[in-house]
Amino acid sequence: MDETSQKIIDAAERETNLPYNKQKINILTVGRLTEQKGIDIAVRAAHLLKKQNISFEWFVIGEGRDHKKLLKLIRQKNVEDCFFLLGRKDNPYPYMKNCTLYVQPSRHEGFGLTLFEARLLKRPVIATNLPAFQEQIIDRKNGLLVDQNNYYSLAKKIRLVLEDQNFMDKIKSYIDSENIKYDNNLVNTLFT
């Protein structure tokens, strides 16, 4: 295993005091609180899931200019009891490693580093059907791709994964067989 991948895996083991309720499904999204990241789409999807009596908690790690706007939407959609903005975390990896499902509802992306990190930590992923995510996600094999800007589609795919244990097991099995490595050359090219 490459050094950077091992650092991420080690960091995922550091924190054990997480806000996750083990009796519920724990969904995680990591990203800036901006329109690009689609957190508003996640809030609307959470509203639909709650109306369908799905027992879950959805956590968002990140900060950004849309924080107040998202808090207002969370109140409007009556999901304050199941959708939580956690703010910035220096080490998001324990949250990733321990979530039931990682969701990235972005409207547009370059590479999707957090998607890669969730895959490295062997988490099932649901992401927007964007070219950058198509490079990482094989739909219905190691995750699911959903229609862009479509909270109904997002809620439907989340429900599919959570209610069909055989399907979830197949995704987890595929993820476990993937050989994911952190390519420092790729990352350095993207971020320098």
C-alpha positions as CSV (number, residue, x, y, z in Angstrom):
1,M,0.0,0.0,0.0
2,D,1.3,3.5,-0.8
3,E,2.2,5.9,2.0
4,T,-0.6,8.4,1.5
5,S,-3.3,5.7,1.5
6,Q,-1.9,4.2,4.7
7,K,-2.0,7.6,6.3
8,I,-5.7,8.0,5.5
9,I,-6.4,4.5,6.8
10,D,-4.5,5.2,10.0
11,A,-6.2,8.6,10.5
12,A,-9.6,6.8,10.1
13,E,-8.7,4.8,13.3
14,R,-7.9,7.8,15.5
15,E,-11.2,9.1,16.6
16,T,-13.9,6.9,18.1
17,N,-16.2,9.5,19.7
18,L,-18.5,10.1,16.8
19,P,-22.1,11.4,16.9
20,Y,-23.4,8.3,15.0
21,N,-26.4,6.5,16.4
22,K,-25.7,2.8,15.9
23,Q,-29.4,2.1,15.8
24,K,-29.8,4.2,12.7
25,I,-28.4,4.4,9.2
26,N,-25.6,7.0,9.2
27,I,-25.1,8.9,5.9
28,L,-22.1,11.2,5.4
29,T,-21.3,14.0,2.9
30,V,-18.1,16.0,3.0
31,G,-17.7,19.2,1.1
32,R,-17.9,23.0,1.1
33,L,-21.3,24.4,1.9
34,T,-21.8,25.9,-1.6
35,E,-24.2,25.4,-4.4
36,Q,-21.6,23.4,-6.3
37,K,-21.6,20.6,-3.7
38,G,-25.4,20.1,-3.8
39,I,-26.0,20.0,0.0
40,D,-29.4,21.6,-0.7
41,I,-30.2,18.5,-2.9
42,A,-29.2,16.3,0.1
43,V,-31.5,18.2,2.4
44,R,-34.4,17.7,0.0
45,A,-33.6,14.0,-0.4
46,A,-33.5,13.7,3.4
47,H,-37.0,15.2,3.6
48,L,-38.3,12.5,1.2
49,L,-36.6,9.7,3.1
50,K,-38.0,11.0,6.4
51,K,-41.5,11.2,4.9
52,Q,-41.0,7.5,3.9
53,N,-40.2,6.6,7.5
54,I,-36.6,5.7,6.8
55,S,-34.6,5.8,10.1
56,F,-31.4,7.6,9.3
57,E,-29.1,10.5,10.3
58,W,-27.3,12.5,7.7
59,F,-24.1,14.3,8.6
60,V,-22.3,17.0,6.6
61,I,-18.7,17.9,7.2
62,G,-17.7,21.2,5.8
63,E,-18.1,25.0,6.0
64,G,-19.0,27.6,3.5
65,R,-21.0,30.7,2.4
66,D,-24.3,28.8,2.2
67,H,-24.3,27.7,5.9
68,K,-27.2,30.0,6.9
69,K,-29.2,29.3,3.8
70,L,-28.8,25.5,4.4
71,L,-29.9,25.9,8.1
72,K,-33.0,27.7,6.9
73,L,-33.7,24.9,4.3
74,I,-33.2,22.2,7.0
75,R,-35.8,24.0,9.2
76,Q,-38.2,24.4,6.2
77,K,-38.0,20.8,5.3
78,N,-38.4,19.7,8.9
79,V,-35.2,17.6,9.0
80,E,-33.5,19.2,12.0
81,D,-33.7,15.9,13.8
82,C,-31.9,13.9,11.1
83,F,-29.8,16.3,9.0
84,F,-26.7,17.8,10.8
85,L,-24.1,20.3,9.7
86,L,-21.0,19.4,11.7
87,G,-18.8,22.2,10.4
88,R,-15.1,21.7,9.5
89,K,-13.3,18.7,10.9
90,D,-9.5,18.4,10.8
91,N,-9.9,14.6,10.5
92,P,-13.0,13.5,8.5
93,Y,-11.7,10.0,8.0
94,P,-13.2,8.3,11.1
95,Y,-16.6,9.7,10.0
96,M,-16.1,8.2,6.6
97,K,-14.9,4.9,7.8
98,N,-17.8,4.4,10.2
99,C,-20.7,5.7,8.0
100,T,-23.2,3.3,6.5
101,L,-23.2,5.2,3.2
102,Y,-21.2,8.0,1.7
103,V,-23.2,10.4,-0.5
104,Q,-21.8,13.1,-2.8
105,P,-24.6,15.1,-4.5
106,S,-22.3,17.6,-6.3
107,R,-23.6,19.7,-9.3
108,H,-20.1,19.7,-10.8
109,E,-16.6,18.4,-9.8
110,G,-13.1,18.2,-10.9
111,F,-11.8,14.9,-9.6
112,G,-13.8,14.1,-6.5
113,L,-11.1,13.5,-3.9
114,T,-13.6,12.8,-1.0
115,L,-15.3,10.1,-3.2
116,F,-11.9,8.5,-3.7
117,E,-11.2,8.7,0.1
118,A,-14.6,7.1,0.9
119,R,-13.8,4.3,-1.6
120,L,-10.3,3.8,0.0
121,L,-12.1,3.4,3.3
122,K,-14.4,0.7,1.8
123,R,-17.6,2.7,2.1
124,P,-20.5,2.3,-0.4
125,V,-20.9,5.5,-2.4
126,I,-23.8,7.3,-4.1
127,A,-22.8,10.2,-6.2
128,T,-24.1,12.4,-9.0
129,N,-23.6,11.1,-12.5
130,L,-20.8,13.4,-13.4
131,P,-17.9,12.7,-15.7
132,A,-15.4,13.0,-12.8
133,F,-17.4,10.5,-10.7
134,Q,-17.9,8.1,-13.7
135,E,-14.1,7.6,-13.6
136,Q,-14.4,6.2,-10.1
137,I,-17.9,4.7,-9.8
138,I,-19.1,1.7,-11.8
139,D,-22.8,2.1,-11.4
140,R,-24.4,-0.7,-9.4
141,K,-21.0,-2.4,-8.8
142,N,-19.0,-0.2,-6.4
143,G,-21.7,2.4,-5.9
144,L,-24.6,4.2,-7.5
145,L,-24.8,7.2,-9.8
146,V,-27.8,9.4,-9.7
147,D,-29.3,12.0,-12.0
148,Q,-27.8,15.5,-11.5
149,N,-29.9,18.0,-9.5
150,N,-32.5,15.4,-8.8
151,Y,-33.2,14.9,-5.1
152,Y,-36.0,12.4,-5.9
153,S,-33.5,10.2,-7.7
154,L,-31.0,10.6,-4.9
155,A,-33.6,9.5,-2.2
156,K,-34.7,6.6,-4.4
157,K,-31.2,5.3,-4.8
158,I,-30.4,5.7,-1.1
159,R,-33.5,3.8,-0.2
160,L,-32.7,1.0,-2.7
161,V,-29.2,0.5,-1.1
162,L,-30.6,0.6,2.4
163,E,-33.6,-1.6,1.9
164,D,-32.0,-4.3,-0.3
165,Q,-29.4,-6.0,1.9
166,N,-28.3,-8.4,-0.9
167,F,-27.6,-5.4,-3.1
168,M,-25.7,-3.7,-0.4
169,D,-23.7,-6.9,0.3
170,K,-22.8,-7.1,-3.5
171,I,-21.6,-3.5,-3.5
172,K,-19.5,-4.1,-0.3
173,S,-18.0,-7.3,-1.7
174,Y,-17.0,-5.5,-4.9
175,I,-15.5,-2.6,-2.9
176,D,-13.5,-5.1,-0.8
177,S,-12.0,-6.6,-4.0
178,E,-10.9,-3.2,-5.4
179,N,-7.3,-2.3,-5.3
180,I,-7.4,1.4,-4.6
181,K,-4.2,3.4,-4.3
182,Y,-3.6,7.0,-3.8
183,D,-1.7,8.3,-6.8
184,N,0.4,11.2,-5.6
185,N,1.3,12.2,-9.1
186,L,-2.4,12.6,-10.0
187,V,-3.2,14.5,-6.8
188,N,-0.2,16.8,-7.2
189,T,-1.2,17.5,-10.8
190,L,-4.8,18.4,-9.6
191,F,-3.9,20.6,-6.7
192,T,-0.7,22.4,-7.7
